[in-house]
Amino acid sequence: MRTHTITIFFILLTALCLLATTILTSSPWPWPLLLSTLLPLLLNTWLITPGGFAWRNVHFNSHAVPKGVIGWPLLGSLPLMGSLAHRKLARLSKSCDADHLLYLSLGTQPVVISSHPDTARQILSGSAFSDRPTKISARSLMFERAIGFAPSGQYWRHLRRLAATHMFSPRRIAVMEGLRSCVADKMMEEVMMEMEVEGMVRLRGVLQKGSLESIIGSVFGSELSREDKQVLVEMVSEGYELIGRFNWEDHFPLGGLLDFHGVGKRCKVLALKVKALIGRIIDEKRSTTGTGHDFNKDDFLSVLLSLPQEDSLTDSDAIAVLWEMIFRGTDVVAIILEWIMARLVLHPDIQAQAKQELNLIVGARPVKDIDIPKLRYLQAIVKEVLRLHPPGPLLSWARLAVHDVHVGKFFVPAGTTAMVNMWAITHNESIWKDPWAFRPERFLEEEVSLLGSDLRLAPFGSGRRVCPGRALGLATVHLWLARLLQRYHWVPAQPVHLSECLRLSMEMKKPLICQVR
Ligand code: HEM
C-alpha cells in the first residue's frame, strides 16, 4: 500500500515537472526529456527504500523489511541532527513504531538507531559494531591514534590495556584520591570567594577549572606551569568546539569542498599546537631523570615513559593518548555535577535528605572515597541525574558495523553507523515508571548498575568499547558532590532552566547560577 502510494506520487510529480519545464522553457528539448528520465530514477531510489537514499543499494528480505524514514533529498535526516537530536530522534522512532531499530540516512551515510535495551545490547556488546564511524575532525585531532577512534585491532587493545592498568585501575584511582580531594578544597574556596565578591556562584566555571586541574594532575603530574595549564584549557575548549561542529565531509564523499567555516584547517592548526605543547612536556619529563627509565611517579605520563621496550609507544602516539585523556576527562565530570546541583537546588527536600545522610554516616570530617559505598542516597541521586540527563544521550560517538550482521531480524550491512539513543531508553515509560520525575528513591527500591551490564541505564556505553574512564569519572563525581553538599547549603540565585544543548556532551543550555549558605 505504502509503495503503491509512493509510486503514484512520483509519477504525478514527474508529470508535473515535465509540464512545468515545457511551459517555462517554451522549448521541450532537452530539459523535459532529461528531467523525466532522471527524476523517476532519483525519486525511485530515494522514496521507496526504507531509510532513504543511503540505503538504495541494500535489498531487504521481504519478511524483514525494516522501518525507516526517507528524509530530505540527498540530506536524508541530517536536518534533525542539531542540539536536540536525541529528542527529535526519540520522537521519530516512536512515531514510526521503530524503537527497536530505525533506519535512516545522514547524507550518504546509512544509519540505524536503537531506542530499546534489547537492540542496544546487540549493538554495543557484540563484536560486529566494534569500530567508530569516520569523523574527519577527530582524525585531524589525532584521536585515530588514541583509544576512542583507533580501529578495534591490536593497537587499540594495547592502548586499552595500558589505560586500564595505569590510568583507571582501582589502585591508581585510590592513589589519586589526595589530588581529587585537594582540588575539591580549592573549589570550595573559589565558591566562597565568588560569593563574597559577586554575591553568587557560576558553578560551571569552578567545576571546569577543578576538572582540568584534576585530570592534568593525574596525566602529567603536578609540575605543569600556570601558562601551560592555561594553553591546555584553551586547546580543549577549541577542540570541543571543532569536534562538535557539523562537518559535510563526515556525510558526503566530497563534502570537504564545502568546508566554509574552515573546520578542517583549524583542526590541523590545533593538532600542531597540541603536538608542540605535549611534545615539550614529554621532553621535559624525560630530561628530569636523564636515563628515561627511572620514573617512580604515579602520573600516567611517567608510567608511559617507563614502559618496557615491547610495550612502549612512539612519542607521536603517546601525544595522541595523553591529549585524549585530557580532552575526555575535562568537561564531562563538570557537566554532570552542574546538572546534579541544578536538580538539588530545585528540590531542597532531596538536598536536605542527602545532607542528612552525609551527617549521619560521615559526620564533620571531610568525605573520603571509602565512604561512598555507604552513601546510598547520594549514589541514587547521581544515578537519577545520569538517567534524566545522560551526558552522551546518543552515547557520544557512534559505532560502525565491521561486517554484515542481523540486529534482531533486520539486516544491517557492513559500513552502517549504529547509534544508541540512551536518552530515549531512559525516558521510555514502558521501561521506567514515571520517567520524567526526578525521584532518586527509585534506585533505593531497585538496584540498577550504571556500568554497562543493564542497558536500561548505560550512560557509559557497554561492551568492548565501553567507557574506560567510568570508574574514575564516577569516583570524582561522588567525592566532589559529597564535599559540595557537606560544606554548603545551595539555593538558586536566578531561575533554573533545565533546557539542554547537545554539543559533544549534553550541557545545560543556560548555566546554573547559585548562592551558598
Ligand atoms: C564521567 C563521565 C563519563 C561519561 C558519562 C562517559 C561516557 C562515555 C561513553 C558513552 C563512551 C562511548 C562508549 C561506547 O561506545 O560504548 C565513552 C568512551 C570513552 N571514554 Fe568516557 N565517559 C566519562 C568519563 C570519561 C573519562 C574521565 C575519561 C578519561 C579520562 C574517558 C575516556 C573515554 C575513552 C578513551 C573512550 C573511548 C573508548 C573506546 O572507544 O574504546 N571517559 N565514554
Boltz pocket constraint, residues with backbone or C-beta under 6 A from the ligand:
constraints:
  - pocket:
      binder: B
      contacts: [[A, 124], [A, 147], [A, 148], [A, 149], [A, 160], [A, 324], [A, 325], [A, 326], [A, 328], [A, 329], [A, 332], [A, 333], [A, 336], [A, 391], [A, 392], [A, 395], [A, 396], [A, 397], [A, 398], [A, 458], [A, 459], [A, 460], [A, 461], [A, 462], [A, 463], [A, 464], [A, 465], [A, 466], [A, 467], [A, 468], [A, 469], [A, 470], [A, 472], [A, 473], [A, 474]]
      max_distance: 6.0
